[in-house]
């Protein structure tokens, strides 16, 4: 079965129409999860950086 250019265009448009919203929703969820993980890593690193010098200073005094 051969497709003309118009048939290919209709097939692609239909595929985008059907699967597009799900693909966008999936990308948004992945980005949101990445942001949450990134914020956790950054805030955890900031806490560790704030506590490490104090811990090292206390160990140096002992």
Buried (B, 14 or more C-beta within 10 A) or exposed (E): EEEEEEEEEEEEEEEEEEEEEEEEEEEEEEEEEEEEEEEEEEEEEEEEEEEEEEEEEEEEEE
